[in-house]
Amino acid sequence: MDRARPTWPGALGNLAGHGAGSVRAPLRMGETSIQRACAELCSSAHAQNVVCACAEAHLRKDTSGSRGETGPDKGKATKQVTTISFIVWIRDNMEDTMRKHIQSISVFQWVLTFLLMGICFTILLIYMMFTSLWLIPVVYFTWLLLDWETPEKGGRRTEWVRRWTVWLHFRDYFPIKLVSSAPLSPDRNYIVGCHPHGIMASSSFCNFATEAGGFSLLFPGVRPWLAVLAGLFRLPVYRDYLMSAGMVPVSKDSLQYLLTRCGSGNAVFIVVGGAAESLQSIPGKHSVTLSERKGFVRLALQNGADLLPVYSFGENELFEQVCFSADSWGWRLQKLFQKHVGFAPCLFKGKAVFSESGWGLNPFPRPITTVVGRPIRVAHSPVPSEEEVDHYHSLYIQGLKEIFDEYKTSCGLTASDTLEVL
């Protein structure tokens, strides 16, 4: 928890005995106003021990041999208290600035990784093929062919990567908070739908691909797996980075492997809305693309995995997006990419890394609360009928709306806000 910091010159006025409207307790026997000022400095600024000791030493020197409240000693000591309070104020503001910069850098490296890491390493390895370092890409590509199916078989998660300190700074930048509505049994498997997608699914990554949100503490015995685009695992080096965080391809074979070959206590997180939902990521809009998305429900029935809805309040507030009207050239281009590549390119605006007003790729620092709903028990049906799929699909939508309505007011929305299912 952050320390309470006095503002300048408010703390200065109080410490010098000039606080407007301040009510000061009577002096104790043998106590001077200068000693009281020092005590208030140490208390209000929560200064480090060395600062407090320094202040006390100076005041003790200037007040020794004199208990009077007038004369040059009082003015000299008060001036020293004022100087020390200014130093404390400068130090605390520098700490705030440095902390914000570290948080911004931690988010910016993630944005660059998300957008460029796969492409850059592909180009770099191809370039190295035509240099004296040609042996490095040859060895890597040989190993890549041998390791090609690993992402489909649970990947290669590394708890050390998931617990990097950089993810704590990433979490605190927004900040992001993970909330549980009900406990999860480690004896069951779960298919979890994450909503909404947003531009980059920032909250899903933070909460389920890292331990910054404290997932293992909230749900002991349950292993989270974040399913993302299968094409990302074809990019050299980037694929290994994704697998180390516990990410897997969002393909049927990959998800089936986790639900049938990895025992119980697995929670597979799928950002159900996908590329279509990212195009609806507009600040102030609360909608999910879900009415025709039933594949994850069918998969749950086939494997007897429970369904679990998740909603992240604030995900759509992170970027400002340029929205094209239907049938415009921009809209047609997005749909073309979505059909053939698997994602829709979005024109979005964020903030600069070190500036609050400049344009940049960093998301705006808006608070996000991710609520994990209550599990929906699903009967095992190897060949589910359409009626069964529709039934559990409707239960899932109902559960998602319930957590939205239950938590919306505590997450900054109004009681009249509703969740739109597209």
KEDREN-332089 format. One record per residue: residue number from 1; residue in one letter; chain; x, y, z of N, C-alpha, C in turn. Coordinates in steps of 0.05 Angstrom, whole numbers. Each point is the difference from the previous one (the first is absolute). Example, Ala and Ser with C-alpha at 12.3 -4.5 7.8 and 13.67 -1.06 7.14 Angstrom:
BEGIN
> 1;A;A;264;-114;156;-18;24;0;18;24;0
> 2;S;A;-7;21;-14;16;24;1;-15;22;14
***
This chain:
BEGIN
> 1;M;A;17;-24;0;-17;24;0;18;25;0
> 2;D;A;-7;20;-16;17;24;-2;-1;15;26
> 3;R;A;22;14;5;0;17;24;-16;25;-6
> 4;A;A;-13;11;21;-14;25;-2;21;22;-2
> 5;R;A;-2;17;-21;20;20;-4;-12;28;3
> 6;P;A;12;18;15;-10;27;2;5;15;-25
> 7;T;A;-17;17;-7;4;17;-24;16;25;8
> 8;W;A;14;10;-18;16;25;4;-16;22;-13
> 9;P;A;-5;23;14;11;8;25;-18;-6;24
> 10;G;A;-21;-17;-3;-18;-5;23;15;-11;24
> 11;A;A;17;-20;-5;15;-11;23;19;21;11
> 12;L;A;12;16;-17;18;21;9;-14;19;18
> 13;G;A;-24;9;-8;-15;19;17;-6;-11;27
> 14;N;A;-9;-25;1;-6;-13;25;24;-3;18
> 15;L;A;23;-8;-13;24;-4;16;11;26;11
> 16;A;A;-4;22;-14;10;25;9;-19;14;19
> 17;G;A;-23;-13;5;-20;12;18;-19;19;-13
> 18;H;A;-2;-1;-27;-18;19;-14;-21;-15;-15
> 19;G;A;-7;-24;7;-21;-15;-14;-27;14;3
> 20;A;A;-13;4;-22;-26;14;1;-20;-18;13
> 21;G;A;-13;11;21;-22;-14;13;10;-24;16
> 22;S;A;26;-3;4;9;-23;15;-5;4;30
> 23;V;A;-6;-22;13;-5;0;29;23;-16;12
> 24;R;A;16;13;15;24;-12;11;-5;-7;30
> 25;A;A;9;-23;8;-2;-8;28;18;17;17
> 26;P;A;-6;4;25;17;16;17;27;-13;4
> 27;L;A;21;16;4;26;-11;3;2;-15;26
> 28;R;A;16;-22;0;5;-15;24;20;16;17
> 29;M;A;2;-7;25;19;14;18;28;-3;-10
> 30;G;A;14;22;-3;27;-1;-8;4;-2;-31
> 31;E;A;-22;1;-15;2;-3;-29;-2;27;-13
> 32;T;A;17;5;-20;-1;24;-15;-15;-4;-26
> 33;S;A;-9;22;-12;-14;-3;-26;18;-10;-22
> 34;I;A;26;4;3;18;-11;-20;2;-30;1
> 35;Q;A;1;-11;25;0;-29;3;-26;-12;-10
> 36;R;A;-22;15;5;-26;-10;-11;0;0;-30
> 37;A;A;12;20;-12;2;1;-30;15;-24;-10
> 38;C;A;22;-7;13;16;-23;-8;-17;-26;2
> 39;A;A;-14;-3;22;-17;-24;3;-21;-2;-22
> 40;E;A;-12;24;-7;-20;-1;-22;12;-6;-26
> 41;L;A;25;9;-5;14;-6;-25;3;-30;-2
> 42;C;A;11;-13;21;4;-29;-1;-25;-15;-3
> 43;S;A;-22;10;13;-25;-15;-1;-15;4;-26
> 44;S;A;-2;25;-10;-16;5;-24;14;-9;-25
> 45;A;A;26;2;-1;14;-8;-25;9;-29;0
> 46;H;A;-2;-13;23;9;-28;3;29;-2;-11
> 47;A;A;16;19;8;27;1;-10;17;-24;9
> 48;Q;A;21;-5;-14;18;-22;9;13;8;26
> 49;N;A;10;-20;15;12;5;26;23;20;-2
> 50;V;A;15;-2;-21;23;17;-2;-8;29;-3
> 51;V;A;-22;6;-14;-10;27;-3;-10;11;27
> 52;C;A;-16;-17;14;-10;8;26;23;6;19
> 53;A;A;19;-18;1;23;3;18;15;26;-6
> 54;C;A;3;5;-26;14;25;-8;-15;24;9
> 55;A;A;-27;0;-3;-16;23;9;2;4;30
> 56;E;A;-2;-22;14;1;2;30;27;10;9
> 57;A;A;21;-9;-14;27;9;8;3;30;-4
> 58;H;A;-9;10;-22;2;29;-6;-17;16;21
> 59;L;A;-24;-10;6;-17;15;18;11;-1;28
> 60;R;A;11;-23;8;12;-3;27;23;20;3
> 61;K;A;15;3;-22;23;18;1;-9;29;4
> 62;D;A;-22;7;-14;-9;28;0;-17;7;24
> 63;T;A;-11;-20;13;-17;6;23;13;-6;27
> 64;S;A;25;-12;-1;13;-6;25;7;26;15
> 65;G;A;-6;0;25;7;23;16;-21;22;-1
> 66;S;A;-22;-5;-16;-21;21;-2;-26;-13;-4
> 67;R;A;-20;7;17;-27;-11;-3;-19;22;-9
> 68;G;A;11;23;-7;-18;22;-8;-12;-4;-27
> 69;E;A;-21;15;-5;-15;-2;-25;5;23;-18
> 70;T;A;18;18;8;6;24;-17;30;1;-4
> 71;G;A;9;17;-18;28;5;-4;10;-14;-25
> 72;P;A;25;4;-7;11;-11;-25;2;-30;-1
> 73;D;A;2;-14;23;2;-29;0;-25;-12;-12
> 74;K;A;-23;11;7;-25;-11;-11;-1;3;-30
> 75;G;A;7;23;-10;-1;4;-29;19;-18;-15
> 76;K;A;24;-4;12;20;-17;-13;-9;-29;-1
> 77;A;A;-11;-10;23;-9;-27;1;-23;-5;-18
> 78;T;A;-19;19;0;-23;-3;-18;8;-1;-29
> 79;K;A;20;16;-7;10;0;-28;12;-27;-7
> 80;Q;A;14;-12;20;11;-27;-5;-21;-21;-4
> 81;V;A;-22;2;17;-22;-18;-4;-13;3;-27
> 82;T;A;-2;25;-9;-12;5;-26;18;-12;-22
> 83;T;A;26;3;2;18;-12;-20;-2;-30;0
> 84;I;A;-1;-12;23;-1;-30;1;-27;-10;-12
> 85;S;A;-22;15;7;-26;-9;-12;0;3;-30
> 86;F;A;14;20;-11;2;3;-29;16;-23;-12
> 87;I;A;22;-9;14;16;-22;-10;-17;-26;0
> 88;V;A;-16;-4;21;-17;-24;2;-20;1;-23
> 89;W;A;-12;23;-5;-20;3;-22;13;-6;-27
> 90;I;A;24;10;-5;14;-5;-25;6;-30;-3
> 91;R;A;9;-13;22;7;-28;-1;-25;-17;-7
> 92;D;A;-22;6;14;-24;-16;-4;-11;4;-28
> 93;N;A;1;24;-11;-9;4;-28;18;-13;-20
> 94;M;A;26;-1;5;18;-14;-18;-6;-30;1
> 95;E;A;-6;-11;24;-7;-28;2;-25;-6;-17
> 96;D;A;-20;17;2;-25;-3;-15;6;0;-30
> 97;T;A;16;19;-9;6;3;-28;15;-25;-10
> 98;M;A;20;-8;15;16;-24;-8;-17;-25;-1
> 99;R;A;-18;-3;20;-17;-24;0;-19;0;-25
> 100;K;A;-11;23;-7;-17;2;-23;15;-6;-26
> 101;H;A;25;10;-2;16;-6;-23;6;-29;-3
> 102;I;A;7;-13;22;5;-29;-1;-24;-16;-8
> 103;Q;A;-23;8;10;-25;-13;-8;-6;4;-30
> 104;S;A;4;24;-10;-4;6;-28;18;-16;-18
> 105;I;A;26;-2;8;19;-16;-15;-8;-29;-1
> 106;S;A;-9;-11;23;-8;-28;1;-23;-6;-18
> 107;V;A;-19;19;-3;-22;-4;-18;9;4;-29
> 108;F;A;18;19;-5;9;5;-27;15;-23;-12
> 109;Q;A;17;-13;17;14;-24;-11;-19;-22;-7
> 110;W;A;-22;-2;15;-20;-21;-6;-14;7;-27
> 111;V;A;-7;26;-4;-13;8;-25;18;-6;-24
> 112;L;A;26;7;3;19;-5;-22;3;-30;-5
> 113;T;A;0;-15;21;2;-29;-3;-24;-11;-14
> 114;F;A;-24;10;7;-25;-9;-12;-1;6;-30
> 115;L;A;10;24;-7;-2;9;-28;23;-8;-18
> 116;L;A;25;-2;12;23;-1;-18;19;-24;5
> 117;M;A;-2;-13;23;21;-20;6;1;-23;-20
> 118;G;A;-23;-11;-8;-1;-22;-19;11;8;-27
> 119;I;A;-8;23;-10;9;9;-27;30;6;1
> 120;C;A;9;14;21;28;8;1;19;-24;1
> 121;F;A;-7;-20;16;18;-24;2;-1;-16;-25
> 122;T;A;-23;-1;-14;-1;-14;-26;19;13;-20
> 123;I;A;-1;27;-2;17;14;-19;30;-3;9
> 124;L;A;5;2;26;28;-2;9;12;-27;-6
> 125;L;A;-15;-22;4;11;-27;-5;4;-4;-30
> 126;I;A;-18;10;-16;4;-3;-29;24;16;-9
> 127;Y;A;4;24;11;23;16;-7;26;-14;8
> 128;M;A;0;-12;24;25;-13;9;7;-24;-17
> 129;M;A;-19;-11;-15;6;-23;-18;21;8;-21
> 130;F;A;2;26;-6;17;10;-21;25;14;11
> 131;T;A;6;-5;25;23;12;13;18;-22;11
> 132;S;A;22;8;12;18;-20;12;-13;-14;24
> 133;L;A;-23;10;9;-14;-12;23;-21;-20;-9
> 134;W;A;2;-10;-25;-20;-17;-11;-6;-25;16
> 135;L;A;20;-9;15;-4;-25;15;-22;3;22
> 136;I;A;-2;24;11;-20;5;22;-28;-5;-10
> 137;P;A;-9;13;-22;-27;-5;-10;-4;-29;-10
> 138;V;A;21;-12;-11;-3;-28;-9;-6;-18;23
> 139;V;A;15;3;22;-5;-16;24;-27;5;11
> 140;Y;A;-8;26;1;-26;6;12;-23;-11;-17
> 141;F;A;1;3;-26;-21;-9;-17;-2;-31;0
> 142;T;A;23;-13;3;0;-29;3;-15;-8;25
> 143;W;A;7;13;22;-13;-5;25;-30;7;-1
> 144;L;A;-6;21;-15;-28;9;-3;-17;-22;-13
> 145;L;A;11;-13;-20;-15;-21;-14;-5;-24;19
> 146;L;A;20;-6;16;-3;-22;20;-20;7;22
> 147;D;A;-3;26;5;-16;9;23;-27;11;-10
> 148;W;A;-7;-5;-25;-23;13;-13;-26;-6;14
> 149;E;A;-4;-23;10;-26;-8;12;-2;5;30
> 150;T;A;21;11;12;-1;4;29;-22;19;9
> 151;P;A;-5;22;-15;-22;18;9;-27;-15;2
> 152;E;A;-4;-20;-18;-26;-14;0;-1;-21;23
> 153;K;A;22;-3;14;0;-21;21;7;13;27
> 154;G;A;-13;22;6;3;13;26;22;20;2
> 155;G;A;16;3;-22;21;20;0;22;-6;20
> 156;R;A;13;21;9;24;-3;17;0;24;20
> 157;R;A;-19;-1;19;-3;22;18;23;1;20
> 158;T;A;7;25;8;22;4;20;-10;19;21
> 159;E;A;-2;-10;25;-11;17;21;18;24;6
> 160;W;A;26;-3;-6;18;22;4;-8;24;-17
> 161;V;A;-7;-5;-25;-8;21;-19;-27;12;9
> 162;R;A;-18;-17;9;-26;10;9;1;17;25
> 163;R;A;22;-2;14;3;15;25;21;22;-2
> 164;W;A;7;8;-24;18;23;-3;-10;25;14
> 165;T;A;18;15;12;-8;25;14;-12;20;-19
> 166;V;A;8;-1;-26;-10;19;-19;-31;-1;-2
> 167;W;A;-11;-24;5;-29;-3;-2;-14;14;23
> 168;L;A;13;3;23;-12;15;22;-2;29;-7
> 169;H;A;21;11;-13;-1;28;-10;-22;3;-21
> 170;F;A;-2;-20;-18;-21;-1;-20;-27;2;13
> 171;R;A;-5;-16;20;-26;0;14;-6;27;13
> 172;D;A;20;11;13;-4;25;15;-4;24;-18
> 173;Y;A;8;-1;-25;-2;22;-19;-30;7;-3
> 174;F;A;-17;-19;-2;-28;6;-6;-16;11;24
> 175;P;A;-3;-13;23;9;-27;7;-21;-21;-7
> 176;I;A;8;-26;1;-18;-22;-6;-4;-16;26
> 177;K;A;-26;-7;4;-7;-15;24;-16;-25;-8
> 178;L;A;6;-23;12;-13;-25;-5;-18;-7;23
> 179;V;A;-26;-5;-6;-20;-5;21;-13;-27;-5
> 180;S;A;-4;-15;21;-13;-27;-1;-28;2;11
> 181;S;A;-20;-11;-15;-27;-2;9;-6;-26;15
> 182;A;A;15;-20;-6;-4;-26;12;26;-17;-2
> 183;P;A;5;-18;18;24;-17;-1;-2;-19;-23
> 184;L;A;23;-9;-10;1;-20;-21;13;-26;10
> 185;S;A;-12;-22;-6;10;-26;10;23;-9;-18
> 186;P;A;22;-8;12;23;-10;-16;-6;-28;-11
> 187;D;A;-23;-11;6;-7;-27;-10;-16;2;-26
> 188;R;A;-5;24;-10;-15;4;-25;18;15;-20
> 189;N;A;-7;-3;-26;11;16;-21;-20;22;-8
> 190;Y;A;11;22;-10;-18;23;-6;7;11;-28
> 191;I;A;-21;8;-14;3;17;-24;-11;27;7
> 192;V;A;18;20;-1;-6;27;10;-2;19;-24
> 193;G;A;-22;15;-1;-3;20;-20;7;27;11
> 194;C;A;19;14;-13;8;27;9;-13;21;-17
> 195;H;A;-11;20;12;-14;22;-13;6;26;14
> 196;P;A;1;22;-15;2;2;-29;29;-4;-10
> 197;H;A;3;-1;-26;27;-4;-11;17;25;3
> 198;G;A;-12;23;-4;16;24;0;19;1;-25
> 199;I;A;18;19;0;19;1;-23;22;-21;3
> 200;M;A;11;-3;24;22;-19;3;-5;-21;22
> 201;A;A;-24;-1;11;-6;-19;22;19;3;23
> 202;S;A;5;24;8;20;6;21;-5;-14;26
> 203;S;A;-25;1;9;-7;-12;26;2;-30;-1
> 204;S;A;-8;-13;-22;2;-29;-2;29;-9;2
> 205;F;A;18;15;-14;28;-7;2;11;3;28
> 206;C;A;-6;23;13;10;5;27;-9;-20;20
> 207;N;A;-26;-7;-1;-12;-17;21;5;-30;-5
> 208;F;A;2;-8;-25;0;-29;-6;26;-10;-13
> 209;A;A;17;18;-11;26;-8;-11;23;8;18
> 210;T;A;-7;14;22;20;6;21;-12;-5;27
> 211;E;A;16;2;21;-10;-2;27;-3;27;14
> 212;A;A;0;21;-16;-1;27;12;-27;5;14
> 213;G;A;-21;-13;-11;-27;3;12;-5;-18;24
> 214;G;A;18;-18;5;-3;-19;22;-19;-22;-5
> 215;F;A;0;-11;-25;-19;-21;-7;4;-25;18
> 216;S;A;24;-8;4;6;-24;15;-8;3;29
> 217;L;A;-1;24;10;-9;5;28;-30;-1;2
> 218;L;A;-14;11;-20;-29;-1;0;-11;-27;-6
> 219;F;A;13;-15;-18;-10;-26;-8;22;-21;3
> 220;P;A;7;-8;24;21;-20;4;-6;-26;-13
> 221;G;A;20;-12;-13;-4;-26;-13;-10;1;-28
> 222;V;A;-6;24;-11;-11;4;-27;22;13;-17
> 223;R;A;6;-12;-23;20;10;-18;-13;16;-23
> 224;P;A;7;25;-4;-12;16;-22;16;-4;-26
> 225;W;A;-15;-2;-22;12;-1;-27;-15;20;-17
> 226;L;A;15;19;-10;-12;21;-17;3;-8;-30
> 227;A;A;-23;-4;-13;0;-9;-28;0;25;-19
> 228;V;A;19;1;-18;3;22;-19;1;-10;-28
> 229;L;A;3;18;-19;0;-7;-29;22;-21;-5
> 230;A;A;-8;-22;-14;18;-21;-7;23;9;-17
> 231;G;A;-5;20;-18;21;9;-18;24;13;15
> 232;L;A;-4;10;24;22;12;15;21;-20;7
> 233;F;A;-7;-26;2;19;-20;7;16;-10;-24
> 234;R;A;-4;12;-23;17;-6;-23;22;20;-3
> 235;L;A;1;20;17;20;21;-1;24;-7;18
> 236;P;A;24;-1;-11;23;-9;15;6;18;24
> 237;V;A;9;-12;21;7;13;26;-25;10;15
> 238;Y;A;-17;14;-15;-25;10;13;-17;-22;11
> 239;R;A;0;-23;-15;-16;-23;9;10;-10;27
> 240;D;A;27;0;4;11;-9;25;-6;19;23
> 241;Y;A;-1;25;-7;-7;20;20;-29;-4;9
> 242;L;A;-18;-5;-19;-28;-4;7;-4;-26;16
> 243;M;A;13;-21;-8;-2;-25;15;10;2;28
> 244;S;A;21;15;4;12;3;27;-20;13;20
> 245;A;A;-18;16;-11;-21;13;17;-25;-17;3
> 246;G;A;0;-24;-11;-23;-18;3;-21;5;-21
> 247;M;A;8;11;-23;-20;4;-21;1;-23;-20
> 248;V;A;-23;-6;-11;-3;-23;-19;-16;9;-24
> 249;P;A;1;-15;-22;-16;8;-23;-30;-5;5
> 250;V;A;-17;17;-10;-28;-3;3;-11;-18;-22
> 251;S;A;10;-25;-1;-9;-19;-20;-12;-24;15
> 252;K;A;-17;-15;-15;-14;-22;13;19;-21;11
> 253;D;A;21;-7;-15;19;-20;9;15;9;25
> 254;S;A;7;25;1;14;11;23;-17;-1;25
> 255;L;A;-25;9;-2;-18;1;23;-8;-28;9
> 256;Q;A;-4;-18;-20;-7;-27;7;23;-13;16
> 257;Y;A;24;6;-8;23;-12;14;1;9;30
> 258;L;A;-5;25;5;0;10;27;-22;-12;17
> 259;L;A;-23;-4;-13;-24;-9;15;0;-31;4
> 260;T;A;15;-14;-16;-1;-29;1;27;-13;9
> 261;R;A;22;13;-5;26;-12;5;16;12;23
> 262;C;A;-10;21;12;15;14;21;-14;-1;27
> 263;G;A;-17;-20;4;-12;-3;26;-22;20;5
> 264;S;A;-6;5;26;-20;19;8;13;26;10
> 265;G;A;-17;20;6;10;25;10;11;18;-21
> 266;N;A;-9;-3;-26;9;17;-22;-23;19;-7
> 267;A;A;8;26;-2;-19;20;-8;10;13;-26
> 268;V;A;-15;-6;-22;8;10;-27;-15;26;-5
> 269;F;A;14;22;-2;-12;27;-4;0;7;-29
> 270;I;A;-24;5;-11;-4;6;-28;-13;28;-2
> 271;V;A;12;18;-15;-12;26;-5;-20;-4;-22
> 272;V;A;-25;-7;7;-20;-11;-18;-6;19;-23
> 273;G;A;-2;26;6;-8;19;-21;19;3;-23
> 274;G;A;26;-4;6;20;0;-21;2;27;-15
> 275;A;A;8;-2;-25;5;24;-17;-25;16;-3
> 276;A;A;-23;-13;-3;-25;15;-4;-6;18;24
> 277;E;A;5;-11;24;-6;16;24;20;23;3
> 278;S;A;25;-4;-9;19;22;2;-9;25;-15
> 279;L;A;-15;-4;-22;-10;23;-15;-21;15;15
> 280;Q;A;-11;-12;21;-21;13;16;12;13;26
> 281;S;A;26;0;1;14;10;24;0;31;0
> 282;I;A;-21;11;10;-3;29;0;-5;9;29
> 283;P;A;13;20;9;-4;10;28;-30;6;5
> 284;G;A;-10;-10;22;-27;5;8;-20;-21;-11
> 285;K;A;10;-18;-17;-18;-20;-12;4;-27;14
> 286;H;A;-22;-13;7;0;-25;15;-14;-22;-17
> 287;S;A;15;-12;-18;-12;-20;-18;20;-23;-3
> 288;V;A;-11;-24;-5;16;-23;-5;-11;-15;-25
> 289;T;A;18;-11;-15;-8;-16;-24;-2;-29;9
> 290;L;A;-24;-9;3;-4;-26;13;-24;-16;-10
> 291;S;A;-19;13;-12;-26;-14;-6;5;-23;-19
> 292;E;A;19;1;-19;5;-22;-19;26;-15;7
> 293;R;A;13;6;22;24;-14;8;-7;-23;19
> 294;K;A;-1;-24;-12;-9;-23;16;20;-23;0
> 295;G;A;22;4;-14;20;-22;-2;12;-7;27
> 296;F;A;4;20;17;12;-5;26;-19;-15;18
> 297;V;A;-26;4;-4;-21;-15;16;0;-29;-9
> 298;R;A;2;-5;-26;0;-27;-10;25;-15;10
> 299;L;A;23;14;0;24;-12;11;-2;-7;29
> 300;A;A;-14;17;15;-4;-6;29;-17;-25;3
> 301;L;A;-21;-3;-16;-17;-24;2;15;-25;-8
> 302;Q;A;16;2;-21;15;-24;-9;20;-10;21
> 303;N;A;10;18;17;20;-7;19;-9;1;29
> 304;G;A;-26;7;4;-10;1;27;14;22;17
> 305;A;A;8;21;-13;12;23;14;-20;21;8
> 306;D;A;2;11;23;-18;21;9;5;26;-16
> 307;L;A;-22;15;-4;2;26;-13;3;22;22
> 308;L;A;16;20;-7;5;21;19;2;27;-14
> 309;P;A;-19;19;6;1;26;-13;18;20;15
> 310;V;A;14;16;-15;18;21;12;-5;26;-14
> 311;Y;A;-3;22;15;-4;26;-12;20;20;12
> 312;S;A;13;15;-17;20;20;9;-12;28;-4
> 313;F;A;-7;13;22;-10;27;-1;23;19;-5
> 314;G;A;-3;17;-20;21;19;-7;18;-7;-23
> 315;E;A;-2;-25;-10;17;-8;-22;-4;17;-25
> 316;N;A;-25;8;-6;-6;16;-23;9;29;3
> 317;E;A;9;8;23;7;28;5;29;6;-6
> 318;L;A;16;-20;-7;29;3;-1;10;14;-25
> 319;F;A;-16;-1;-22;8;13;-25;-24;15;-13
> 320;E;A;6;20;-15;-20;13;-17;3;-12;-28
> 321;Q;A;-21;-10;-11;1;-14;-26;-15;15;-22
> 322;V;A;12;0;-24;-14;12;-23;-18;-22;-11
> 323;C;A;-26;6;0;-20;-19;-10;-10;8;-27
> 324;F;A;1;-20;-19;-9;5;-27;-29;-8;-3
> 325;S;A;-15;15;-16;-28;-7;-4;-2;-25;-18
> 326;A;A;-22;-14;3;-4;-25;-16;2;6;-29
> 327;D;A;14;-19;-15;3;2;-29;20;21;-9
> 328;S;A;14;13;19;21;19;-8;25;-16;-7
> 329;W;A;19;13;-13;25;-14;-8;15;-10;25
> 330;G;A;0;15;21;14;-8;24;-13;-24;13
> 331;W;A;-26;-1;0;-15;-22;12;4;-25;-17
> 332;R;A;0;2;-27;5;-23;-17;28;-11;3
> 333;L;A;19;18;4;28;-9;4;3;-15;26
> 334;Q;A;-13;9;21;1;-14;26;-13;-27;-2
> 335;K;A;-23;-2;-14;-13;-26;-3;17;-19;-17
> 336;L;A;14;10;-20;17;-16;-16;23;-12;16
> 337;F;A;12;16;17;21;-10;18;-11;-20;19
> 338;Q;A;-23;6;11;-12;-18;20;-5;-28;-12
> 339;K;A;-9;0;-25;-6;-26;-14;24;-16;-6
> 340;H;A;21;13;-10;23;-15;-11;24;-2;19
> 341;V;A;2;19;19;23;0;18;-8;-8;29
> 342;G;A;-25;5;7;-9;-8;26;-3;23;20
> 343;F;A;9;23;-8;-4;24;17;-7;24;-17
> 344;A;A;-12;20;12;-7;24;-14;18;23;8
> 345;P;A;14;13;-18;17;22;8;-17;24;9
> 346;C;A;6;11;22;-15;22;12;17;26;-1
> 347;L;A;-12;22;-7;13;26;2;-7;11;28
> 348;F;A;20;0;17;-6;9;28;20;21;9
> 349;K;A;-7;14;20;16;21;12;4;-5;30
> 350;G;A;25;0;9;5;-2;28;15;25;9
> 351;K;A;17;-3;21;15;22;10;30;-5;-3
> 352;A;A;15;22;2;29;-2;-2;11;-14;25
> 353;V;A;24;-10;-2;11;-15;23;4;18;24
> 354;F;A;11;24;-4;7;18;23;-17;25;1
> 355;S;A;-22;1;-15;-16;24;-1;-30;-8;2
> 356;E;A;-15;17;14;-28;-6;3;-16;10;-24
> 357;S;A;11;19;-15;-15;12;-21;8;-9;-28
> 358;G;A;24;-9;-4;10;-7;-27;-12;-26;-10
> 359;W;A;-1;-3;-26;-10;-24;-13;21;-22;2
> 360;G;A;-9;-24;3;19;-23;1;-14;-26;-1
> 361;L;A;16;-21;5;-10;-28;-1;-8;-11;27
> 362;N;A;8;14;21;-6;-10;27;-30;4;5
> 363;P;A;-13;-20;13;-28;4;8;-3;22;21
> 364;F;A;-23;12;1;-5;20;21;-1;-14;27
> 365;P;A;10;12;21;-1;-13;27;-27;1;12
> 366;R;A;-17;-19;-7;-27;-1;11;-3;-25;17
> 367;P;A;-13;2;23;-3;-24;17;-17;-21;-13
> 368;I;A;9;-25;4;-14;-23;-11;-6;-20;23
> 369;T;A;-24;-9;2;-8;-20;19;-10;-25;-15
> 370;T;A;15;-21;2;-8;-26;-13;-14;-17;20
> 371;V;A;-25;-7;-6;-17;-15;18;-3;-29;-12
> 372;V;A;9;-19;15;-4;-28;-7;-26;-10;12
> 373;G;A;-19;-8;-18;-27;-7;9;-2;-27;13
> 374;R;A;-24;-9;2;-6;-26;13;0;-22;-21
> 375;P;A;13;-23;6;1;-22;-20;-27;-12;-5
> 376;I;A;-4;-7;-25;-25;-13;-9;6;-29;-5
> 377;R;A;-11;-18;16;5;-29;-2;-11;-10;-27
> 378;V;A;17;-14;-15;-7;-10;-26;1;-30;0
> 379;A;A;-21;-13;-10;-1;-29;-2;18;-9;-24
> 380;H;A;13;-23;4;17;-11;-22;-17;-12;-22
> 381;S;A;3;10;-24;-15;-9;-23;18;-1;-24
> 382;P;A;12;-24;-6;20;-2;-22;-11;10;-27
> 383;V;A;-26;-4;-5;-12;9;-25;-24;18;8
> 384;P;A;4;25;7;-21;17;9;-20;7;-22
> 385;S;A;-25;2;7;-20;9;-19;-1;31;-1
> 386;E;A;-13;11;-20;-2;29;-2;-16;11;24
> 387;E;A;-20;-16;9;-16;9;23;17;3;25
> 388;E;A;18;-19;4;18;1;23;19;24;-2
> 389;V;A;10;4;-24;19;23;-4;-15;26;6
> 390;D;A;-24;3;-11;-16;24;4;-7;5;29
> 391;H;A;-6;-22;14;-7;2;28;23;11;17
> 392;Y;A;23;-12;-3;23;9;16;10;27;-10
> 393;H;A;-3;6;-25;7;26;-10;-17;22;13
> 394;S;A;-26;-5;2;-18;19;13;7;3;30
> 395;L;A;8;-22;13;8;2;28;25;16;3
> 396;Y;A;18;-3;-19;25;15;1;-6;30;-3
> 397;I;A;-16;8;-19;-7;28;-4;-13;11;25
> 398;Q;A;-18;-15;12;-13;8;24;20;5;23
> 399;G;A;19;-19;2;21;3;21;17;25;-5
> 400;L;A;6;6;-25;17;23;-7;-15;26;7
> 401;K;A;-26;1;-6;-16;23;6;-3;4;30
> 402;E;A;-1;-22;15;-3;2;29;25;13;13
> 403;I;A;24;-8;-9;23;12;13;3;29;-9
> 404;F;A;-9;6;-25;1;28;-9;-18;17;17
> 405;D;A;-25;-9;5;-19;16;16;8;1;29
> 406;E;A;13;-21;10;7;0;28;23;18;7
> 407;Y;A;19;3;-19;24;15;6;2;27;-14
> 408;K;A;-19;7;-17;3;24;-17;2;26;16
> 409;T;A;-17;3;21;1;25;15;25;3;16
> 410;S;A;11;-22;11;25;1;15;24;4;-18
> 411;C;A;-4;-3;-27;22;4;-19;-3;26;-16
> 412;G;A;-16;19;10;-2;26;-12;-22;4;-20
> 413;L;A;-16;-21;-5;-23;4;-19;-25;8;16
> 414;T;A;-20;7;-15;-25;8;13;-19;-24;1
> 415;A;A;-21;2;16;-19;-22;3;-15;-5;-26
> 416;S;A;-2;20;-17;-15;-2;-25;16;-12;-23
> 417;D;A;26;-3;4;17;-13;-21;-7;-29;-4
> 418;T;A;-2;-9;-24;-6;-28;-6;21;-12;-19
> 419;L;A;2;-26;1;19;-14;-18;-15;-9;-25
> 420;E;A;11;8;-23;-12;-6;-26;14;-25;-11
> 421;V;A;-15;-20;-7;10;-25;-12;-5;1;-30
> 422;L;A;21;1;-16;-3;2;-29;3;-28;-13
***
